[in-house]
């Protein structure tokens, strides 16, 4: 049982997840960078103690131009879906009553399933889901994609809500991730991770999300603040740093966090958000002493992967280093 549970979690974990971390905006008069735990050096660009915040430059969560569509700033909140989940669990029951485990804001893990398949393919997986009694999948356009997991008798199927056309903003996660196994010559779905927010998003939710997902919005120009670690000698910690981006740094849209370079719909804390990945590259003129030890440095480039809310311009998540794995 543990093997199936972790395989189901593994299948879900390969999709991008974001947390609730927000950016700390740089206020007027605040220096760009502070370092603790190491020799500071003097007079370098962006290196100083943090100054007091300036009340004249508050972060109100709006887009940089202040003109965000009010209907987009309050994207529809989704109910907890308990009634829908009960219906879904009933659908998956069949001859075996499923074991249900909650996993985060939107996932429901169903175990002990025995849903027969005609073949270990995405099409067969979708067909089996559609044929379940009182299936919540009926009426949805679904696409199935199957991948191997290193075992001949096991597969993982991702079932996606089908986008109306390629390369448009759409759901960041699949509707369902299923574990398929071969038993006595019969392929079956034996476990599934349900992203209930994706399954139960109604047409009016989809319409509002589509209307609030511009694909040509410029990256925000506001300042973002990052805190990280310094490392030396094969990842031995050597201190910490704090850096606030400057106007001469470059922010551009780029793929990251497992997401393509376009907006996608993420369900966080009970509401939908339209997020897009970006890269921030520090201009060399803004480097600070010991920047070569920071976790944001990859080769000759210093920067961060960002996940940005395209409606508000808010930084939702960041990861140090571009195009490499740091300490």
C-alpha distance (Angstrom), angle and dihedral (degrees) to the residues before:
residue distance angle dihedral
X1 . . .
X2 3.79 . .
X3 3.79 89.7 .
X4 3.80 91.5 56.2
X5 3.79 93.2 44.4
X6 3.80 93.7 53.9
X7 3.79 92.5 43.1
X8 3.78 88.5 55.2
X9 3.78 91.2 49.2
X10 3.81 90.7 46.6
X11 3.77 91.0 53.4
X12 3.80 90.3 52.6
X13 3.79 95.2 43.2
X14 3.79 94.7 63.3
X15 3.80 89.8 73.5
X16 3.76 120.8 84.0
X17 3.76 117.7 -88.1
X18 3.76 127.0 -173.5
X19 3.77 131.3 -165.8
X20 3.75 132.5 -147.4
X21 3.79 99.2 -95.7
X22 3.79 112.4 136.4
X23 3.73 133.2 -159.9
X24 3.79 121.7 -100.6
X25 3.82 104.0 -135.2
X26 3.77 118.8 -134.3
X27 3.79 110.2 -115.0
X28 3.76 127.0 -148.5
X29 3.79 109.3 -78.9
X30 3.82 94.8 15.1
X31 3.82 112.6 130.3
X32 3.75 116.6 -121.3
X33 3.78 102.1 -124.7
X34 3.79 141.2 24.5
X35 3.79 126.0 -177.9
X36 3.79 128.7 -161.1
X37 3.77 130.9 -171.8
X38 3.79 99.3 30.5
X39 3.78 143.5 60.2
X40 3.79 106.9 -66.2
X41 3.75 104.9 -159.6
X42 3.78 117.8 -154.9
X43 3.73 139.5 -98.9
X44 3.80 98.3 11.8
X45 3.78 118.2 141.0
X46 3.79 112.7 -86.5
X47 3.82 97.6 5.7
X48 3.79 118.5 122.8
X49 3.79 144.3 96.3
X50 3.78 116.5 -68.4
X51 3.77 112.2 -94.7
X52 3.79 128.8 -148.2
X53 3.77 119.0 -74.1
X54 3.77 117.1 -104.4
X55 3.78 112.2 -126.4
X56 3.80 89.7 -151.4
X57 3.82 91.8 72.5
X58 3.82 107.3 50.3
X59 3.79 122.5 169.6
X60 3.78 104.8 -122.6
X61 3.79 95.4 174.2
X62 3.79 94.6 -113.9
X63 3.76 127.7 129.5
X64 3.81 114.3 -83.4
X65 3.81 93.4 -101.6
X66 3.81 91.1 50.0
X67 3.78 91.1 -128.4
X68 3.78 104.7 104.3
X69 3.79 116.2 149.7
X70 3.85 106.4 -98.5
X71 3.80 91.0 -141.6
X72 3.80 88.3 57.3
X73 3.78 95.1 46.6
X74 3.80 88.4 63.3
X75 3.79 101.2 43.4
X76 3.77 113.5 -172.2
X77 3.77 116.6 -77.3
X78 3.78 116.1 -137.1
X79 3.79 123.9 -135.9
X80 3.79 117.9 -115.9
X81 3.81 89.4 -100.1
X82 3.80 96.9 -137.6
X83 3.78 93.8 147.1
X84 3.80 91.5 47.0
X85 3.81 91.4 47.5
X86 3.81 90.6 51.2
X87 3.80 88.5 53.3
X88 3.79 90.4 47.4
X89 3.82 92.6 50.6
X90 3.78 89.2 49.5
X91 3.79 89.5 52.2
X92 3.78 91.8 53.2
X93 3.81 94.1 47.1
X94 3.77 102.9 86.5
X95 3.80 111.7 141.0
X96 3.79 92.3 -20.9
X97 3.79 124.4 54.8
X98 3.81 105.9 -130.0
X99 3.77 124.1 -125.8
X100 3.81 109.6 -127.8
X101 3.79 125.0 -152.9
X102 3.80 125.9 177.6
X103 3.82 117.8 -132.3
X104 3.77 114.9 -177.9
X105 3.77 132.9 -49.9
X106 3.76 98.9 -35.3
X107 3.80 111.4 11.1
X108 3.80 128.2 98.8
X109 3.80 115.6 -177.5
X110 3.79 115.2 -150.8
X111 3.79 118.5 -164.0
X112 3.82 136.5 -177.2
X113 3.78 94.2 40.4
X114 3.79 123.3 155.7
X115 3.79 105.7 -171.6
X116 3.83 110.9 158.0
X117 3.80 121.5 -131.2
X118 3.77 130.6 -161.7
X119 3.83 89.9 -141.8
X120 3.83 139.2 -8.3
X121 3.80 92.8 -99.1
X122 3.76 137.2 116.8
X123 3.79 92.1 -115.2
X124 3.81 92.4 52.4
X125 3.80 91.3 47.6
X126 3.80 91.9 53.1
X127 3.80 91.5 46.1
X128 3.82 91.6 52.3
X129 3.82 91.5 50.4
X130 3.79 91.9 49.8
X131 3.81 91.2 52.6
X132 3.80 96.0 53.9
X133 3.82 115.6 115.6
X134 3.84 110.3 -94.1
X135 3.79 87.6 -1.0
X136 3.83 113.6 -168.2
X137 3.81 87.5 -154.3
X138 3.79 94.7 70.5
X139 3.76 111.6 109.7
X140 3.81 93.5 25.0
X141 3.79 123.2 111.5
X142 3.82 103.7 -127.9
X143 3.80 135.4 -178.3
X144 3.80 123.2 -164.0
X145 3.81 126.1 -150.5
X146 3.82 121.7 -174.4
X147 3.81 127.7 -159.7
X148 3.79 132.4 179.7
X149 3.80 122.1 -116.3
X150 3.79 100.9 -157.3
X151 3.83 96.4 -83.3
X152 3.79 126.6 97.3
X153 3.79 93.5 -141.4
X154 3.80 98.5 47.1
X155 3.82 137.7 65.3
X156 3.81 137.0 171.1
X157 3.80 118.7 -135.6
X158 3.80 123.1 -161.7
X159 3.79 113.3 -157.8
X160 3.81 112.3 -159.6
X161 3.76 132.6 -171.2
X162 3.79 102.2 -114.6
X163 3.79 115.6 -113.7
X164 3.83 116.0 -130.3
X165 3.81 89.7 -119.9
X166 3.81 137.1 -2.8
X167 3.81 123.0 -79.6
X168 3.80 98.1 14.6
X169 3.81 125.9 128.9
X170 3.78 108.1 -82.8
X171 3.81 144.2 149.0
X172 3.80 112.5 -41.5
X173 3.79 94.0 -147.5
X174 3.78 134.3 45.0
X175 3.78 121.2 -102.6
X176 3.79 89.9 -124.5
X177 3.79 139.6 1.7
X178 3.81 113.5 -156.1
X179 3.79 132.8 -166.5
X180 3.81 111.4 -139.1
X181 3.79 123.3 -163.9
X182 3.80 137.5 178.7
X183 3.80 114.5 -124.9
X184 3.79 124.4 171.8
X185 3.78 91.1 -18.2
X186 3.84 93.9 -50.9
X187 3.80 125.2 107.1
X188 3.80 112.7 -140.8
X189 3.78 140.8 175.1
X190 3.79 102.6 -116.2
X191 3.84 101.1 169.7
X192 3.79 137.6 12.6
X193 3.79 139.1 -169.8
X194 3.79 111.1 -147.3
X195 3.80 122.9 -156.3
X196 3.78 94.1 -158.2
X197 3.80 95.3 -173.4
X198 3.81 89.4 61.0
X199 3.80 95.2 44.8
X200 3.79 94.8 46.5
X201 3.82 98.9 40.1
X202 3.78 102.7 126.1
X203 3.82 125.6 -139.9
X204 3.82 90.7 -100.6
X205 3.83 89.6 54.6
X206 3.79 90.8 50.7
X207 3.81 91.7 47.8
X208 3.81 93.3 52.0
X209 3.79 93.2 45.3
X210 3.80 90.8 50.4
X211 3.81 91.1 49.6
X212 3.82 90.7 50.7
X213 3.82 96.4 48.3
X214 3.81 108.4 87.0
X215 3.78 112.3 -177.4
X216 3.81 96.4 -161.9
X217 3.82 101.3 52.7
X218 3.80 113.7 130.9
X219 3.82 116.7 -120.5
X220 3.82 113.0 -93.6
X221 3.79 118.0 -90.1
X222 3.80 96.4 -151.9
X223 3.80 119.3 114.8
X224 3.80 120.1 -100.5
X225 3.80 125.4 -156.7
X226 3.80 122.6 -143.1
X227 3.78 131.4 -170.5
X228 3.79 122.5 -165.4
X229 3.77 150.3 143.2
X230 3.80 134.8 -82.7
X231 3.81 118.4 -139.7
X232 3.81 135.8 -170.0
X233 3.80 135.8 176.9
X234 3.79 101.9 23.4
X235 3.79 98.7 -29.0
X236 3.79 100.9 -40.1
X237 3.85 107.4 155.5
X238 3.80 112.8 -112.6
X239 3.80 103.9 171.6
X240 3.78 142.5 -60.2
X241 3.79 137.3 -86.7
X242 3.79 140.3 -160.5
X243 3.79 122.0 -153.2
X244 3.81 131.1 -178.3
X245 3.78 115.2 -160.9
X246 3.80 120.4 -114.8
X247 3.81 131.9 -146.5
X248 3.81 90.9 -103.6
X249 3.82 92.0 59.7
X250 3.80 116.1 96.6
X251 3.82 123.3 -119.0
X252 3.78 116.2 -176.7
X253 3.78 135.4 162.9
X254 3.81 111.6 -101.6
X255 3.79 138.4 152.3
X256 3.79 115.0 -84.8
X257 3.80 145.3 141.0
X258 3.79 88.1 40.2
X259 3.82 91.7 -60.4
X260 3.78 127.9 118.1
X261 3.79 120.6 -118.6
X262 3.80 96.9 -84.0
X263 3.80 137.3 76.4
X264 3.79 118.2 -77.6
X265 3.79 134.0 -174.7
X266 3.80 117.1 -108.3
X267 3.79 125.5 -177.4
X268 3.83 110.6 -138.9
X269 3.80 129.5 169.5
X270 3.78 94.3 -16.6
X271 3.79 99.0 -46.5
X272 3.78 139.8 79.7
X273 3.81 121.8 -108.1
X274 3.80 128.8 -172.3
X275 3.82 107.0 -133.9
X276 3.79 133.2 -178.9
X277 3.82 129.2 -175.1
X278 3.80 122.1 -122.8
X279 3.81 141.4 172.2
X280 3.78 125.1 -126.5
X281 3.80 114.8 -159.5
X282 3.80 119.2 -168.3
X283 3.79 115.2 -129.4
X284 3.84 108.2 -120.9
X285 3.80 89.3 -125.6
X286 3.82 86.9 66.3
X287 3.81 96.3 53.0
X288 3.78 116.7 128.2
X289 3.84 131.3 -148.4
X290 3.82 112.3 -72.3
X291 3.78 91.4 13.2
X292 3.80 86.6 141.5
X293 3.82 88.0 69.0
X294 3.81 95.9 52.2
X295 3.79 123.1 108.8
X296 3.83 87.9 -126.6
X297 3.81 92.8 69.4
X298 3.81 120.3 95.8
X299 3.78 112.1 173.3
X300 3.78 107.8 -52.7
X301 3.83 94.4 -17.3
X302 3.80 129.0 85.7
X303 3.79 117.0 -164.3
X304 3.79 152.0 99.9
X305 3.75 140.3 -108.7
X306 3.79 109.4 -122.3
X307 3.79 135.6 -162.2
X308 3.79 108.6 -155.0
X309 3.79 132.6 -170.3
X310 3.81 101.7 -127.6
X311 3.81 91.8 -158.8
X312 3.82 97.8 55.6
X313 3.82 102.4 16.5
X314 3.81 89.0 -124.0
X315 3.80 121.3 152.0
X316 3.81 105.8 -124.1
X317 3.81 100.3 175.7
X318 3.80 139.2 -1.9
X319 3.78 136.0 -169.0
X320 3.82 124.3 -165.0
X321 3.78 119.7 -121.0
X322 3.80 131.3 36.8
X323 3.79 121.7 -120.9
X324 3.79 95.3 -10.9
X325 3.81 142.8 68.0
X326 3.79 114.1 -106.0
X327 3.79 129.5 -163.9
